[in-house]
Amino acid sequence: MKPRKINNSQERFLEQRLCEQLNPHDEFYQLAEMIDWSFYEREFGEFYSEGASRPPKPIRLMVGLILIQNMYDLSDRAVVKHWLQNPYWQFFCGFDFLQWKFPIEPSTLTRFRKRLGEHGISKIFKSTVKLAIDERVVSLKSLEKIIVDTTVMEKNITHPTDAKLYHKARERLIKWCQKEGLQLRQSYTHVSKRALHDVSRYAHARQMKRAKRKTKQIKVYLGRVYRDALRCMRRLGMQKTAMPLFALIEAILHQDRTDANKIYSFHEPHVRCISKGKAHKKYEFGCKVSIAITHKEGLALDVSALEGNPYDGHTLKEVLKRSEENSERKIKMAFVDRGYRGHEVTDKIVYRSGQKRGVTKYIESLIPNSADLYVI
């Protein structure tokens, strides 16, 4: 079934409209009038099909919640909770009467993002850039000069240790076997949990040999359950290659401390250990993110997650290409840091920190701190 629009045509007895009570100079009030909400309804309507089913939530409500969520860096549960308490957010999402009930379940936002995919989310981002250009928040001249940098988007995981990883993998494998009806000889639930507690105590007391021995014991428990599950699958004629869970556990069992692209988290297997040279935090666990903003106003033209831990200089060409597609404007200058040394961009002027060749008085005026930052 296609999602319906929010109907505000019916008047309510003894209840005044929000548009008559709210401050028309508020940023959310004005932004709600500027955004072309019909664009989202046309673009995202194709993700729904006709038929007898539960009516989906209005597209304006879902897109509005995603925009608010990214403005204030809120979780799905927090944005739904604060939406009920904020009449300006309700008006921004298309409701002209005060709402007293939660608009959606927090998990609905997750399913909506999966339905849109990366292509749909990029449309929302591109429309915000177009809105800023149309409303003259940024000048067309400033879109020709951008700043590009990378950072680490940390994932919501605890500090990774091998003992916790082996223990979590064994728990997930046992849960899957119970769901599929596989009868294992032994689950090692209690002894593995006791060994995990011993690892924490030994590590706290700096008794690393004992902690390492207990970690190896937990790995042995995982290997026994894994091989027992494989034997049960062979008896039932099930194929291991069709199970991503088994491929993940096999990679965990065979990885070494010095291996590249290690698995650090079972529920976030794409997490990478990235060193950014911070004095207070030597390593960060997450994924690398590239950000491109205008030099003058700081409007984001491209924000994209990078798979793995690629070299910054190898990502610059693709970032500039996406920035031009989002802004529909040719980029002439890009300011980067030392991490982009050796980039392959030749059709644009790229200014890099730490290199003095080609510095003019005009370029020095564009750099925030010319004493520390030199450019090509």
N, C-alpha and C positions, 0 to 999 in steps of 0.2 A: 504494500500500500504506500502511496505517495504521502510525504509529510504535509500536514495542513499548516496554513498560516494562522498567526495569532489574531483572533477576532476581538477588536475593541469597539465595534460599531454599536453594540447594545449598551444603553445607558443603565446605570444601577441606582436603585432608590437609596437616597441619603448617603451616597458615596461619591466623592468628587474625584475627577480624573487627576492623574499624576502630573500631566502637562500643565494643569492649572495651579498646582501647589508647589512644584519644584522651581528652583532658581534657574531661569533660562540662560544665565551666564555661566553656569557650571560646565566644566570641561566635558563631562559625560553627556550632558544634555545637548551641548553643541555637536559633539562627535556623533551622537545618534542621528542627528539631522544631516550630517555631512556624508555618512557612509551610504553607498548604494547597496542596500540589502537585497534588492532584486537580483543583483549580479550573483550572489551566493546561491540564491534559490534556483537560478537557471543552471549554474555550473554543477551544483551538487545534487540537483534533482535527478540526474541520470544514474546516481548510485542506488536509487530505489526503484522498485518495479511495482506495477499494478497487481492487485490481487487481494484476496481476503486474508488479512493479517492484523496484528495489533498496530494502530496508527503510530507512526514514528513521531518523535518530538519535533517541533518546528525548527527549521534550519537556522533561522535568525537567533533563536535561543542558544543553540549549540555553538554557533560561530561566535556569538557574543561572549559566552562563557570562556571559550578558548582565548579570545582576545584579552579579556580581563585577567585570566589566569597567567598569561605571559606578561602583562603589564606589571603585576604585583608579585610574580614568582610564587604562586600559590599551588598547593596540591589539589587534586580533584575534590577531595572531601572538604578542604578549607574554602575553596571558591564557591561551592554549593551552599555551605553554611553561611558565609558572609553575604551571599547574594540575597538570602531571605531577609537579612537585617538591613540591607541598603536599598532604599527606593530608587536611587539614581541608577544603580546597576539593573534593577528591574525595568526601568524605563529604557535603558540602553539596549536591553534584550528584546524590546518590543511590547512590553506590558504597560498598559495605560491605567491600570487599576492595581492597587496594592495587593500583593500576593501573600498569603498566610501559610502556604504549604511549600515544601521543598519542590523545586521544578523537576528534578530528575534524581535518580540514584547516582552516586559518584562514579560507579563503574560504567555508566552509560557514556561518559566522556571518553573513556578508554576505547570502547567499542566504536564510537564515532570517529576517533582518530584513525583506528585501524581500517575503517570503511573508506575514509578519504585517501589514506596512504600518503606517501611522500609527495606525489604529484598534487594532491588536493591541498595539503598543508602549504606547499609552495605557492599555490594560487592565493591563499589568504595572505601570505607574506608579501607577495607581489602587489596585491591590491592596496596594502597599507603604504607601500612606497609610492604607488600612483596617486593615492589620496594626498600624501604629503606634497607631491609635486603640483597637483591640481589646486590645492589650497595655498600654494606659495609658501609653505613652511620652509622649503629650501629653494634656492634659485637654481636655474638651469646651469649657470656658470659653475656653481660649486659642485655639481655632479661630475665635473671633469677631473677633480682632484679627490682622491680617496686615501684612506689609511687602512692597511691590511695587516692583521696580526693573528696569531693562533694562541689558544689557551687550552686548558684541560677542563672538560665537563666531568666532574667527579660523579661516580655512580653511588647509589645508596646501598653500599655494602660495608660490612665490618672489615677491620684490618685482616687481610688474608693470611692464613697459615695453612700448612699442609694437613695438619691434624683435623682442623675444622672442615677442610675440603673433602677429605676421605670420609669423615663421619657423615657429612651431608649427602654425599653421593650414595653411601650405603643405605641411608634412610629413604632416599628417593627410589632406589632400586627395589627395596622391600615393598614400598607402597605400590609401585607399579606391578610387582608380582602378585600382590594380594588382589589388585584390581582385575588382573588377567586370570586369576585362579591358579597360579603356579604354586605348587607345594615345595617349599625349600626345606632342606634338612635342618638348617639352623640359621637364625637371624643375627646373632651376636649383638643384640640390642643392649643388654645390660653391661656386658664386658667392654663394649666399645665406648659406651658413655662413661664408664668408670676410667678407662684409659684416657679419654679426652680430658677429664678433670685432672688426672695425674700430670698430663702434659702442661696444663696451665700452672699447676703448683710447682713443678720442677723448673719451668721457665722463669717463674717469679723468684725462685730461690737461686737462679743462675746455675742450676745443675743441668747443663745442656746435654750431657751424654745420656742421662736418664730420660730427658724429654725426647731426645732423638730416638731412643729405643722404644718408647711408648708410641711415638708417631709411626714408626715402622710396624708396630703391632696393629695399629688401626688400619694401616694400608693392607696388611695381611687379611684382616677381617673382610675388607672390601673385596679383595681378590677372590676369597673363598665364596662369598655370596655371588659375585659376578660369574664365576665358573659354574656354580650350581645352577644359576638361572639359565646359562647357556645350555646345560645338559637337559633341563626341563623343556626348553624351547625346541631342541632337536627331537625329543620324543614326541612333541606335538606337531612337528613339521613347520614351525614358525621360522621366518628368516630374520637373521640379526641385522642384515643390511637395511631393512625397512624400519629399524628402530633408532632414531637419533639419540635416544638415551644411552644406548649401548656404545655408540661411537664416542660420545662424550666421556663416558666412564673409562673406556679403553685409552683415550688420550690422557686422562688424568693418571691412570696407572703407569703409563709409559713415559710421562714427561719427567725431565730432570731439572735440577735447580738452575742450571745455566742455559737451558733451552730458550729459544726465541718464541714469541707468541704463546706463552704459557697460559693455562686456564687458571684464573685466580678466584673465580666465583662460579658456583654451580648454576645459580639462577640468572647470572649475567656473564655468559661465557665469552662475550666479546670485549670484556674489560682488558685494558692494557696497562702495564706499569710504565708511567711516563715521568721522566725527570725534566723539570723546567728550571732548575738552578735556583730555587727559592731557599733562602737561608733557614726559614722556620719549618719548611716541609720539603724534605729531599726528594721524595717520590709521591706521585699522585696516581690513584687507581681510577681510571675512567676511559674516556675516548677524547681524541684531539678534535678541537672545534676551530674552524676558521671564521673570522669576522672581518667584514669590510664595511667601513663607515665613511661618510663624507668628511672632508678635512675641516670644514668650517662649522657646520651645524651638528655633526655627529649622528646623522641619520643612517641607520643600518641598511645597507644595500644587499648584503648577502650574509647569511649565517648558516653554516653547513657543518655537519659532523663528518669527520674523515675516518675511514676504516683503517684500523691498525694504528701505526705510529709513523706516518710518512714524513720525509724530509720537507721542511717548509718551502724551500725553493722549488720543489717539484709540484707544489699545489698552486702556485701563484697564477699560472696561466688560466687554469680552470676557474679560479675564484674571480678573476677579472672578467672572464667571459660571462659568468652567471650574473655578476653585478651589472654588466651592460644590458643583459636581457631583462633584468628586473627594473632598471631605471629607464630603459629605452634611450640611452644617451651614451655617446662615445666617451670613454675614459682616456685622458691624456697623461695624467701624472698619478703615480702611486708611491706612497711612502711606506717603507717596510723597515724591519730591524735587521740585526746581523744574522739572524737565522735564515734569511732568504739569500744568502750568498750563493752564487752559482745558478741563479734562476735562468730560464730560457726565454724570457719575454723580450722581444726585440722591436715590436711595433708600438711600444709605449715607453715613456720616460719613467724609469723606476729609480727612486732615491732611497739609498740604503744607509743605515746608521753605521758610522765608523769609517766611511770612505770619503776622502776630501776632494777627489777629482770632480770638477764641474760645479763646485759650489759658487753661487752668486749671492749678491746682497738680497735679491728677491727671494731666493730659496731659503736663505737664513731667516728671513722674516716669517716664512711659513712654518718653520720648525719651532715647537714650543720652547725648547731649551737648546739653543744652538751651541752652547759650550760643551754639552755632552753628546749631542747627536749631529753627526756629519752625514752628508748624502753624496750619492754618485754625481 
